[in-house]
Amino acid sequence: MSEVDRIVDQLTRAFEGEAWHGSAVLEILNETSARQATTRPIDGAHTIWETALHITAWLRACRRRLEGDRAELSDSEDWPAVIHATDEAWREVVTAMKQALDELRAVISSLDDSRLEQPIIAGMSSVYITLHGVIQHSLYHAGQMAILKKTQGKA
């Protein structure tokens, strides 16, 4: 297995399951209602919905960087606002994350291992560090979402 294949495997585990740490990002979101996703049980903390939008923004930014775009996100791109908090809109958020994941995974899969040590964009970290970073970032937020959900009990 190539290093690129191992990175794709870790990304898949982080989002879809069989992760060593526990529930994967999409496992958490698929078991979360729109009501749970918009609840703010901790003052000043982001909601599950806001965090899901944030993770998706960084999946897209990572893909864009692999494609040569600096993808420097503004505050509103980094933490997009929740516009319509409906069940349908929540399903669209989860679907958009799945699409961003699939698009990033496809771009990563097309890489050669020799690209991993090169800067993703001039002046930025290596492709290797960036890819592991987006995985770590997503898992960090998965933990937050799991705790937020746990504070709410069953819905």
Contact map, one row per residue, 1 for C-alpha under 8 A:
11101100000000000000000000000000000000000000000000000000000000000000000000000000000000000000000000000000000000000000000000000000000000000000000000000000000
11111100000000000000000000000000000000000000000000000000000000000000000000000000000000000000000000000000000000001000000000000000000000000000000000000000000
11111110000000000000000000000000000000000000000000000000000000000000000000000000000000000000000000000000000000001000000000000000000000000000000000000000000
01111111000000000000000000000000000000000000000000000000000000000000000000000000000000000000000000000000000110111001000000000000000000000000000000000000000
11111111100000000000000000000000000000000000000000000000000000000000000000000000000000000000000000000000000010000000000000000000000000000000000000000000000
11111111110000000000000000000000000000000000000000000000000000000000000000000000000000000000000000000000000000000000000000000000000000000000000000000000000
00111111111000000000000000000000000000000000000000000000000000000000000000000000000000000000000000000000000000000000000000000000001100000000000000000000000
00011111111100000000000000000000000000000000000000000000000000000000000000000000000000000000000000000000100110000000000000000000000000000000000000000000000
00001111111110000000000000000000000000000000000000000000000000000000000000000000000000000000000000000000000000000000000000000000000000000000000000000000000
00000111111111000010000000000000000000000000000000000000000000000000000000000000000000000000000000000000000000000000000000000000000000100000000000000000000
00000011111111100000000000000000000000000000000000000000000000000000000000000000000000000000000000000000100000000000000000000000000000100000000000000000000
00000001111111111000000000000000000000000000000000000000000000000000000000000000000000000000000000000000000000000000000000000000000000000000000000000000000
00000000111111111110000100000000000000000000000000000000000000000000000000000000000000000000000000000000000000000000000000000000000000000000000000000000000
00000000011111111110000110000000000000000000000000000000000000000000000000000000000000000000000000000000000000000000000000000000000000100110000000000000000
00000000001111111000000111100000000000000000000000000000000000000000000000000000000000000000000000000000000000000000000000000000000000000000000000000000000
00000000000111111100000111100000000000000000000000000000000000000000000000000000000000000000000000000000000000000000000000000000000000000000000000000000000
00000000000111111110001101100000000000000000000000000000000000000000000000000000000000000000000000000000000000000000000000000000000000000000000000000000000
00000000000011011111011100000000000000000000000000000000000000000000000000000000000000000000000000000000000000000000000000000000000000000000000000000000000
00000000010011001111111100000000000000000000000000000000000000000000000000000000000000000000000000000000000000000000000000000000000000000000000000000000000
00000000000000000111110000000000000000000000000000000000000000000000000000000000000000000000000000000000000000000000000000000000000000000000000000000000000
00000000000000000011111000000000000000000000000000000000000000000000000000000000000000000000000000000000000000000000000000000000000000000000000000000000000
00000000000000000111111100000000000000000000000000000000000000000000000000000000000000000000000000000000000000000000000000000000000000000000000000000000000
00000000000000001110111110110000000000000000000000000000000000000000000000000000000000000000000000000000000000000000000000000000000000000000010000000000000
00000000000011111110011111110000000000000000000000000000000000000000000000000000000000000000000000000000000000000000000000000000000000000010010000000000000
00000000000001110000001111111000000000000000000000000000000000000000000000000000000000000000000000000000000000000000000000000000000000000110010000000000000
00000000000000111000000111111100000000000000000000000000000000000000000000000000000000000000010000000000000000000000000000000000000000000000000000000000000
00000000000000111000001111111110000000000000000000000000000000000000000000000000000000000000000000000000000000000000000000000000000000000000000000000000000
00000000000000000000001111111111000000000000000000000000000000000000000000000000000000000000000000000000000000000000000000000000000000000000010011000000000
00000000000000000000000011111111000000000000000000000000000000000000000000000000000000000000010000000000000000000000000000000000000000000000000000000000000
00000000000000000000000001111111100000000000000000000000000000000000000000000000000000000000010000000000000000000000000000000000000000000000000000000000000
00000000000000000000000000111111100000000000000000000000000000000000000000000000000000000000000000000000000000000000000000000000000000000000000000000000000
00000000000000000000000000011111110110000000000000000000000000000000000000000000000000000000000000000000000000000000000000000000000000000000000000001000000
00000000000000000000000000000111111110000000000000000000000000000000000000000000000000100100000000000000000000000000000000000000000000000000000000000000001
00000000000000000000000000000001111111000000000010000000000000000000000000000000000011100100000000000000000000000000000000000000000000000000000000000000000
00000000000000000000000000000000111111100000000000000000000000000000000000000000000000000000000000000000000000000000000000000000000000000000000000000000000
00000000000000000000000000000001111111100000000100000000000000000000000000000000000000000000000000000000000000000000000000000000000000000000000000001001001
00000000000000000000000000000001111111100000001110000000000000000000000000000000000000000100000000000000000000000000000000000000000000000000000000000000000
00000000000000000000000000000000011111110000001111000000000000000000000000000000000010000000000000000000000000000000000000000000000000000000000000000000000
00000000000000000000000000000000001111111000001100000000000000000000000000000000000000000000000000000000000000000000000000000000000000000000000000000000000
00000000000000000000000000000000000001111110111000000000000000000000000000000000000000000000000000000000000000000000000000000000000000000000000000010000000
00000000000000000000000000000000000000111110000000000000000000000000000000000000000000000000000000000000000000000000000000000000000000000000000000010011000
00000000000000000000000000000000000000011111100000000000000000000000000000000000000000000000000000000000000000000000000000000000000000000000000000010000000
00000000000000000000000000000000000000011111100000000000000000000000000000000000000000000000000000000000000000000000000000000000000000000000000000000000000
00000000000000000000000000000000000000000111110000000000000000000000000000000000000000000000000000000000000000000000000000000000000000000000000000000000000
00000000000000000000000000000000000000010111111000000000000000000000000000000000000000000000000000000000000000000000000000000000000000000000000000000000000
00000000000000000000000000000000000000010001111101100000000000000000000000000000000000000000000000000000000000000000000000000000000000000000000000000000000
00000000000000000000000000000000000011110000111111100000000000000000000000000000000000000000000000000000000000000000000000000000000000000000000010010000000
00000000000000000000000000000000000111100000011111110000000000000000000000000000000000000000000000000000000000000000000000000000000000000000000010011000000
00000000000000000000000000000000010011000000001111111000000000000000000000000000010000000100100000000000000000000000000000000000000000000000000000000000000
00000000000000000000000000000000000001000000011111111100000000000000000000000011110000000000000000000000000000000000000000000000000000000000000000000000000
00000000000000000000000000000000000000000000011111111110000000000000000000000010000000000000000000000000000000000000000000000000000000000000100010000000000
00000000000000000000000000000000000000000000000111111111000000000000000000000000000000000000110010000000000000000000000000000000000000000000000000000000000
00000000000000000000000000000000000000000000000011111111100000000000000000000011000000000000100010000000000000000000000000000000000000000000000000000000000
00000000000000000000000000000000000000000000000001111111110000000000000000001111000000000000000000000000000000000000000000000000000000000000000000000000000
00000000000000000000000000000000000000000000000000111111111000000000000000000000000000000000000010000000000000000000000000000000000000001100100000000000000
00000000000000000000000000000000000000000000000000011111111100000000000000000000000000000000000110011000000000000000000000000000000000000000000000000000000
00000000000000000000000000000000000000000000000000001111111110000000000000001110000000000000000000000000000000000000000000000000000000000000000000000000000
00000000000000000000000000000000000000000000000000000111111111000000000000000100000000000000000000000000000000000000000000000000000001000000000000000000000
00000000000000000000000000000000000000000000000000000011111111100000000000000000000000000000000000011001000000000000000000000000000001000000000000000000000
00000000000000000000000000000000000000000000000000000001111111110000000000000000000000000000000000010001000000000000000000000000000000000000000000000000000
00000000000000000000000000000000000000000000000000000000111111111000001110000000000000000000000000000000000000000000000000000000000000000000000000000000000
00000000000000000000000000000000000000000000000000000000011111111100001000000000000000000000000000000001000000000000000000000000011001000000000000000000000
00000000000000000000000000000000000000000000000000000000001111111110000000000000000000000000000000000011001000000000000000000000000000000000000000000000000
00000000000000000000000000000000000000000000000000000000000111111111111000000000000000000000000000000000000000000000000000000000000000000000000000000000000
00000000000000000000000000000000000000000000000000000000000011111111111000000000000000000000000000000000000000000000000110000000000000000000000000000000000
00000000000000000000000000000000000000000000000000000000000001111111100000000000000000000000000000000000001100000000000110000010000000000000000000000000000
00000000000000000000000000000000000000000000000000000000000000111111100000000000000000000000000000000000000000000000000000000000000000000000000000000000000
00000000000000000000000000000000000000000000000000000000000000011111110000000000000000000000000000000000000000000000000110000000000000000000000000000000000
00000000000000000000000000000000000000000000000000000000000000011111111000000000000000000000000000000000000000000000000010000000000000000000000000000000000
00000000000000000000000000000000000000000000000000000000000000011001111100000000000000000000000000000000000000000000000010000000000000000000000000000000000
00000000000000000000000000000000000000000000000000000000000011011000111110000000000000000000000000000000000000000000000000000000000000000000000000000000000
00000000000000000000000000000000000000000000000000000000000010000000011111000000000000000000000000000000000000000000000000000000000000000000000000000000000
00000000000000000000000000000000000000000000000000000000000010000000001111111100000000000000000000000000000000000000000000000000000000000000000000000000000
00000000000000000000000000000000000000000000000000000000000000000000000111111100000000000000000000000000000000000000000000000000000000000000000000000000000
00000000000000000000000000000000000000000000000000000000000000000000000011111111000000000000000000000000000000000000000000000000000000000000000000000000000
00000000000000000000000000000000000000000000000000000000000000000000000011111111100000000000000000000000000000000000000000000000000000000000000000000000000
00000000000000000000000000000000000000000000000000000100100000000000000011111111000000000000000000000000000000000000000000000000000000000000000000000000000
00000000000000000000000000000000000000000000000000000100110000000000000011111111000000000000000000000000000000000000000000000000000000000000000000000000000
00000000000000000000000000000000000000000000000001101100100000000000000000111111100000000000000000000000000000000000000000000000000000000000000000000000000
00000000000000000000000000000000000000000000000001001100000000000000000000111111110000000000000000000000000000000000000000000000000000000000000000000000000
00000000000000000000000000000000000000000000000001000000000000000000000000010011111000000000000000000000000000000000000000000000000000000000000000000000000
00000000000000000000000000000000000000000000000011000000000000000000000000000001111110000000000000000000000000000000000000000000000000000000000000000000000
00000000000000000000000000000000000000000000000000000000000000000000000000000000111110000000000000000000000000000000000000000000000000000000000000000000000
00000000000000000000000000000000000000000000000000000000000000000000000000000000011111001000000000000000000000000000000000000000000000000000000000000000000
00000000000000000000000000000000010001000000000000000000000000000000000000000000011111101100000000000000000000000000000000000000000000000000000000000000000
00000000000000000000000000000000010000000000000000000000000000000000000000000000000111111100000000000000000000000000000000000000000000000000000000000000000
00000000000000000000000000000000110000000000000000000000000000000000000000000000000011111110000000000000000000000000000000000000000000000000000000000000000
00000000000000000000000000000000000000000000000000000000000000000000000000000000000001111111000000000000000000000000000000000000000000000000000000000000000
00000000000000000000000000000000000000000000000000000000000000000000000000000000000111111111100000000000000000000000000000000000000000000000000000000000000
00000000000000000000000000000000110010000000000010000000000000000000000000000000000011111111110000000000000000000000000000000000000000000000000000000000000
00000000000000000000000000000000000000000000000000000000000000000000000000000000000000111111111000000000000000000000000000000000000000000000000000000000000
00000000000000000000000000000000000000000000000000000000000000000000000000000000000000011111111100000000000000000000000000000000000000000000000000000000000
00000000000000000000000000000000000000000000000010011000000000000000000000000000000000001111111110000000000000000000000000000000000000000000000000000000000
00000000000000000000000001001100000000000000000000010000000000000000000000000000000000000111111111000000000000000000000000000000000000000000000000000000000
00000000000000000000000000000000000000000000000000000000000000000000000000000000000000000011111111100000000000000000000000000000000000000000000000000000000
00000000000000000000000000000000000000000000000000000001000000000000000000000000000000000001111111110000000000000000000000000000000000000000000000000000000
00000000000000000000000000000000000000000000000000011011000000000000000000000000000000000000111111111000000000000000000000000000000000000000000000000000000
00000000000000000000000000000000000000000000000000000000000000000000000000000000000000000000011111111100000000000000000000000000000000000000000000000000000
00000000000000000000000000000000000000000000000000000000000000000000000000000000000000000000001111111110000000000000000000000000000000000000000000000000000
00000000000000000000000000000000000000000000000000000001001100000000000000000000000000000000000111111111000000000000000000000000000000000000000000000000000
00000000000000000000000000000000000000000000000000000001001000000000000000000000000000000000000011111111100000000000000000000000000000000000000000000000000
00000000000000000000000000000000000000000000000000000000000000000000000000000000000000000000000001111111110000000000000000000000000000000000000000000000000
00000000000000000000000000000000000000000000000000000000000000100000000000000000000000000000000000111111111000000000000000000000000000000000000000000000000
00000000000000000000000000000000000000000000000000000000001101100000000000000000000000000000000000011111111100000000000000000000000000000000000000000000000
00000001001000000000000000000000000000000000000000000000000000000000000000000000000000000000000000001111111110000000000000000000000000000000000000000000000
00000000000000000000000000000000000000000000000000000000000000000000000000000000000000000000000000000111111111000000000000000000000000000000000000000000000
00000000000000000000000000000000000000000000000000000000000000100100000000000000000000000000000000000011111111100000000000000000000000000000000000000000000
00010001000000000000000000000000000000000000000000000000000000000100000000000000000000000000000000000001111111100000000000000000000000000000000000000000000
00011001000000000000000000000000000000000000000000000000000000000000000000000000000000000000000000000000111111100000000000000000000000000000000000000000000
00000000000000000000000000000000000000000000000000000000000000000000000000000000000000000000000000000000011111110000000000000000000000000000000000000000000
00010000000000000000000000000000000000000000000000000000000000000000000000000000000000000000000000000000001111111010000000000000000000000000000000000000000
00010000000000000000000000000000000000000000000000000000000000000000000000000000000000000000000000000000000001111111000000000000000000000000000000000000000
01110000000000000000000000000000000000000000000000000000000000000000000000000000000000000000000000000000000000111111000000000000000000000000000000000000000
00000000000000000000000000000000000000000000000000000000000000000000000000000000000000000000000000000000000000011111110000000000000000000000000000000000000
00000000000000000000000000000000000000000000000000000000000000000000000000000000000000000000000000000000000000111111110000000010000000000000000000000000000
00010000000000000000000000000000000000000000000000000000000000000000000000000000000000000000000000000000000000011111111000000111000000000000000000000000000
00000000000000000000000000000000000000000000000000000000000000000000000000000000000000000000000000000000000000000111111000000111000000000000000000000000000
00000000000000000000000000000000000000000000000000000000000000000000000000000000000000000000000000000000000000000111111100000110000000000000000000000000000
00000000000000000000000000000000000000000000000000000000000000000000000000000000000000000000000000000000000000000001111111111110000000000000000000000000000
00000000000000000000000000000000000000000000000000000000000000001101000000000000000000000000000000000000000000000000011111011110010000000000000000000000000
00000000000000000000000000000000000000000000000000000000000000001101110000000000000000000000000000000000000000000000001111111100000000000000000000000000000
00000000000000000000000000000000000000000000000000000000000000000000000000000000000000000000000000000000000000000000001111110000000000000000000000000000000
00000000000000000000000000000000000000000000000000000000000000000000000000000000000000000000000000000000000000000000001011111000000000000000000000000000000
00000000000000000000000000000000000000000000000000000000000000000000000000000000000000000000000000000000000000000000001111111100000000000000000000000000000
00000000000000000000000000000000000000000000000000000000000000000000000000000000000000000000000000000000000000000000001110111110110000000000000000000000000
00000000000000000000000000000000000000000000000000000000000000000000000000000000000000000000000000000000000000000001111110011111110000000000000000000000000
00000000000000000000000000000000000000000000000000000000000000000100000000000000000000000000000000000000000000000011111100001111111000000000000000000000000
00000000000000000000000000000000000000000000000000000000000000000000000000000000000000000000000000000000000000000001100000000111111100000000000000000000000
00000000000000000000000000000000000000000000000000000000000000000000000000000000000000000000000000000000000000000000000000001111111110000000000000000000000
00000000000000000000000000000000000000000000000000000000000001000000000000000000000000000000000000000000000000000000000100001111111111000000000000000000000
00000010000000000000000000000000000000000000000000000000000001000000000000000000000000000000000000000000000000000000000000000011111111100000000000000000000
00000010000000000000000000000000000000000000000000000000000000000000000000000000000000000000000000000000000000000000000000000001111111110000000000000000000
00000000000000000000000000000000000000000000000000000000000000000000000000000000000000000000000000000000000000000000000000000000111111111000000000000000000
00000000000000000000000000000000000000000000000000000000011001000000000000000000000000000000000000000000000000000000000000000000011111111100000000000000000
00000000011001000000000000000000000000000000000000000000000000000000000000000000000000000000000000000000000000000000000000000000001111111110000000000000000
00000000000000000000000000000000000000000000000000000000000000000000000000000000000000000000000000000000000000000000000000000000000111111111000000000000000
00000000000000000000000000000000000000000000000000000010000000000000000000000000000000000000000000000000000000000000000000000000000011111111100000000000000
00000000000001000000000010000000000000000000000000000010000000000000000000000000000000000000000000000000000000000000000000000000000001111111110000000000000
00000000000001000000000110000000000000000000000000000000000000000000000000000000000000000000000000000000000000000000000000000000000000111111111000000000000
00000000000000000000000000000000000000000000000000000000000000000000000000000000000000000000000000000000000000000000000000000000000000011111111100000000000
00000000000000000000000000000000000000000000000000100010000000000000000000000000000000000000000000000000000000000000000000000000000000001111111110000000000
00000000000000000000001110010000000000000000000000000000000000000000000000000000000000000000000000000000000000000000000000000000000000000111111111000000000
00000000000000000000000000000000000000000000000000000000000000000000000000000000000000000000000000000000000000000000000000000000000000000011111111100000000
00000000000000000000000000000000000000000000000000000000000000000000000000000000000000000000000000000000000000000000000000000000000000000001111111110000000
00000000000000000000000000010000000000000000001100100000000000000000000000000000000000000000000000000000000000000000000000000000000000000000111111111000000
00000000000000000000000000010000000000000000000000000000000000000000000000000000000000000000000000000000000000000000000000000000000000000000011111111100000
00000000000000000000000000000000000000000000000000000000000000000000000000000000000000000000000000000000000000000000000000000000000000000000001111111110000
00000000000000000000000000000000000000011100001100000000000000000000000000000000000000000000000000000000000000000000000000000000000000000000000111111111000
00000000000000000000000000000001000100000000000100000000000000000000000000000000000000000000000000000000000000000000000000000000000000000000000011111111100
00000000000000000000000000000000000000000000000000000000000000000000000000000000000000000000000000000000000000000000000000000000000000000000000001111111100
00000000000000000000000000000000000000001000000000000000000000000000000000000000000000000000000000000000000000000000000000000000000000000000000000111111100
00000000000000000000000000000000000100001000000000000000000000000000000000000000000000000000000000000000000000000000000000000000000000000000000000011111111
00000000000000000000000000000000000000000000000000000000000000000000000000000000000000000000000000000000000000000000000000000000000000000000000000001111111
00000000000000000000000000000000000000000000000000000000000000000000000000000000000000000000000000000000000000000000000000000000000000000000000000000001111
00000000000000000000000000000000100100000000000000000000000000000000000000000000000000000000000000000000000000000000000000000000000000000000000000000001111
